[in-house]
Amino acid sequence: MSSTTLPSVPPQDAWTLTTHKLLHRWIPLSLSHQSTIPISISRVNQVDAARLDIEMSAMLKEQLVKVFTLMKPGMLFQYEAELDAFLEFLIWRFSIWVDKPTPGIALMNLRYRDERAVESRGKVRTGLEGPGLTVAQKLWYCIATVGGQYIWARLQSFSAFRRWGDTEQRPLARRLWILIQRIEGIYRAASFGNLLIFLCTGRYRNLIERVLRARLVYGSPNMNRAVSFEYMNRQLVWNEFSEMLLLLLPLLNSSSMRNLLRPFSKDKSSSSAEDSTACPICQATPVIPFVALPCQHRYCYYCLRTRCAAASSFRCSRCSEPVVAMQRHGGASTE
């Protein structure tokens, strides 16, 4: 009779010991590979937040400009850059500096997060939490957005007013103008590259956020955006349409269009003497008459002054000759 050997019975705690051994091997691997849970922030929400912030600044500027409506015309035009910088500083002071999102970012249910602190910690439970911006990041954000834009706007207006790009007698001014144009071209190319990266990864809308490592994440995972897509689409379409009109209208020559439509005008009996005495811009009798040099055509002081201040290369509306100076009718010339 052959004897059969029975398998040895494993100890009672074998299952527990094996489980602990496997957990010690699996847990470090899972934590090392999935310590930071990747999240995807809607690119549309981030772009809409920037657009809403621009609209908010425009609304504040419009209300502030109404305060100066009774003051001297053209006075506020000289300080437009300072006004924009002041409004941007107010928005930064009462939003980002006090750890709150800007109005546009808040409407899109977003907030800024310090991405460097998240990467250094390496353990994120949901991918949405994380500390806000540090004091240094907030200050650099203010310097770049408020101070940088103000300095660049003033530098461009000063160089255009001094006509650095047109002067051949001063080589230093010409070199500075070329340098400004190159810096602007490099910045635009870098911004375009950052936009392509943003469309692929969904991180950092602009170069300032990428340099500061300030990422937009959801403020609350259970809250939807507070602005509907229908309203945003309507605003974007109207904004792009208005920008197209503002781009095309200055390119049209008003004098040539007036000459083209003159045969269809009802007032065909008006004499050429009346046309020569009327202001070419407002078509009325000149108030404080000034003449444009060198063509000697008469304008209202306000009409001619505002056109020359708005465009350094303004041409006469009657003869399309460049206006280099203005002179009071029967007085001394002024620049």
Residue, then its C-alpha position, 0 to 999 in steps of 0.5 A: m500500500s503506497s503512502t501519499t504525502l499531503p501538502s503542508v498546510p501554510p501558516q495562518d498569517a501567510w496571507t497577511l505577510t504576503t499582502h504586507k510584502l506586496l504593499h511595500r513594493w506597490i505603494p512607493l511605485s504608485l506614489s512616485h508615478q502618480s504623486t501629482i494628478p494631471i488636470s486639464i483646465s478649459r482653455v476657453n475659460q482662461v481666454d474668456a477671463a482675459r477678455l472679461d478683464i479687458e472689458m472691465s478695465a474699459m468700463l472703469k476707464e469710461q466712467l472715469v473719463k466722464v469725470f473730466t468731460l467739462m475740462k479742457p478738450g484734449m487734456l485727458f489725451q496727454y495722460e491716457a497712459e497714466l490713466d490706464a496704468f492707474l486702473e490696472f494698478l487698482i485692479w491688481r491691488f484689490s484682487i491679486w495682492v489680497d489673494k483674490p482673483t481678478p473679476g474676469i478670473a472669478l467669473m470663470n471660476l479660476r484662481y492663480r496657483d504657484e506651480r513651483a510650490v506644487e512641484s516641490r511638494g510632489k503630493v497633490r490629492t486632487g490636482l486642484e489644491g495648492p498655494g496661491l502666489t507668493v509676495a515676490q510673484k505678486l510684485w513681479y506681476c505688478i511690475a510686468t503688467v502695470g509698470g512694463q506696459y506703462i513704460w513701453a507705451r510712453l517710450q513708443s509715444f515719445s519716439a513717435f512724437r520725436r520722429w526717431g524713425d524719420t530722422e536721418q541726421r541723428p544716427l543714435a535716434r535711428r538706432l534706438w528706433i530700430l532697437i525698439q522695433r526689434i524688441e517688439g518683434i521678438y516679443r510678438a514672436a515669443s507671444f505667438g509661440n507661447l500661444l501655440i504652447f498654450l493651445c497644446t498644453g492649456r497652461y500659461r496664457n501669456l509670457i508673464e504667467r509662464v515666467l512667474r510659473a503662475r498657473l490658472v486652476y479651478g477655484s471650486p471643482n463643483m462650480n460652473r462658469a458664471v458667464s454663458f457662452e452665448y454672451m461671450n460669443r456676442q461680445l467677441v463678435w462685436n469687439e472684433f467687428s468694431e476693431m475691424l472698423l477702427l482699422l479700416l476707417p482711417l485708411l479711407n481718404s475722406s477727401s477722395m470719398r467726398n469728391l466721389l460722392r459730390p455729384f450725388s449731393k443735393d447741395k450743388s449750388s454751393s460755391s467754391a468760395e464757401d467750400s474754401t472758407a468752411c473747415p474741411i473736418c466739421q464743415a462749419t465756419p472755423v472757430i478760432p481759425f488756424v491754417a495748416l502749413p504749408c498748404q494754408h487751408r483753414y481749420c477750426y483750432y480744435c479740429l486741426r489740433t486733435r487730428c495732429a495730436a492723434a496722428s503724427s503724419f496727418r494729411c490735409s483733408r482738402c489736398s492730402e498734403p502732409v501737415v508739418a505745423m499749424q498757424r493761427h490765421g494771421g499769426a505765428s506758426t506753432e508745431 
